[in-house]
Amino acid sequence: MHNSSGQRLWNFCAIVQQDRANFHLFGIRHPQDEGDPFFGTYEMRSKIPGACRIVPGSEYVADRVLSGTTKYIRVEVYGIDGVPTGVTVSKGTG
């Protein structure tokens, strides 16, 4: 919910990007967090905001995450030759 400088994030896809930085760069692991082979570098994480889309029917997820009421999201990554071209987000279970 905050960037590496401690500033509050208000953009849902920026929160997804920061989560991957927390996992790969800072070693912060939350329950049910999973690793990924895509977002280990700043360059790859910087692609998340432009590729991030919320799955139809899950539009409410962003507001719930921003309000702190949803703890789990499902993120699917699509790409070509190891480079992410799409990141879809839907409600997760947990």
C-alpha positions in Angstrom: 0.0 0.0 0.0 3.1 2.2 0.2 6.1 2.7 -2.1 9.7 2.1 -1.1 9.9 5.7 0.2 6.9 5.2 2.4 4.4 7.3 0.3 0.8 6.0 0.1 0.0 4.4 -3.3 -3.4 5.3 -4.7 -3.1 3.5 -8.0 -4.0 -0.2 -7.9 -1.5 -1.3 -10.5 1.2 0.6 -8.7 0.3 -1.5 -5.6 0.8 -4.7 -7.6 4.1 -3.4 -8.9 5.3 -2.5 -5.3 4.2 -6.0 -4.1 6.5 -7.6 -6.6 9.3 -5.2 -5.6 8.7 -6.2 -2.0 8.9 -9.9 -2.9 11.9 -9.8 -5.2 13.9 -6.8 -4.0 13.2 -6.6 -0.3 12.4 -10.2 0.5 9.0 -9.3 2.0 6.8 -12.4 1.8 3.1 -12.4 2.8 1.1 -15.5 3.5 0.2 -17.2 0.2 2.6 -14.9 -1.8 4.1 -16.8 -4.7 7.3 -16.2 -6.6 7.4 -15.5 -10.3 10.1 -15.7 -12.9 9.2 -12.3 -14.4 9.5 -9.4 -12.0 12.9 -9.9 -10.4 14.3 -6.7 -12.0 13.2 -3.0 -11.8 13.0 -3.0 -15.6 10.4 -5.9 -15.7 8.4 -4.5 -12.7 8.2 -1.1 -14.5 6.1 -2.9 -17.2 3.3 -3.7 -14.7 1.4 -0.4 -14.7 1.1 -0.4 -18.5 0.2 -4.1 -18.8 -2.1 -4.3 -15.8 -5.8 -5.0 -16.5 -8.6 -6.0 -14.1 -10.6 -9.0 -15.3 -14.2 -8.1 -16.3 -16.4 -8.9 -13.3 -13.6 -8.1 -10.8 -13.7 -4.4 -11.2 -14.5 -4.0 -7.5 -11.2 -5.6 -6.5 -9.2 -2.4 -7.0 -11.5 -0.4 -4.7 -11.4 -3.1 -2.1 -7.6 -3.4 -2.1 -7.3 0.4 -1.9 -9.6 0.5 1.1 -7.8 -2.4 2.7 -10.7 -4.9 2.7 -9.4 -7.4 0.2 -6.3 -9.3 1.2 -5.9 -11.7 -1.7 -5.8 -11.1 -5.5 -5.0 -13.4 -8.3 -2.5 -12.2 -10.8 -1.8 -13.9 -14.1 1.1 -12.8 -16.3 1.2 -13.2 -20.1 4.2 -12.6 -22.2 6.5 -13.4 -25.1 10.0 -14.7 -24.7 9.9 -14.0 -20.9 8.8 -10.4 -21.3 5.5 -9.6 -19.7 2.9 -8.2 -22.2 -0.2 -8.6 -20.0 -1.0 -8.7 -16.3 -4.5 -9.6 -15.4 -5.9 -9.2 -11.9 -9.0 -10.8 -10.4 -10.3 -11.6 -6.9 -8.2 -14.3 -5.2 -9.1 -16.8 -2.5 -7.5 -17.2 0.9 
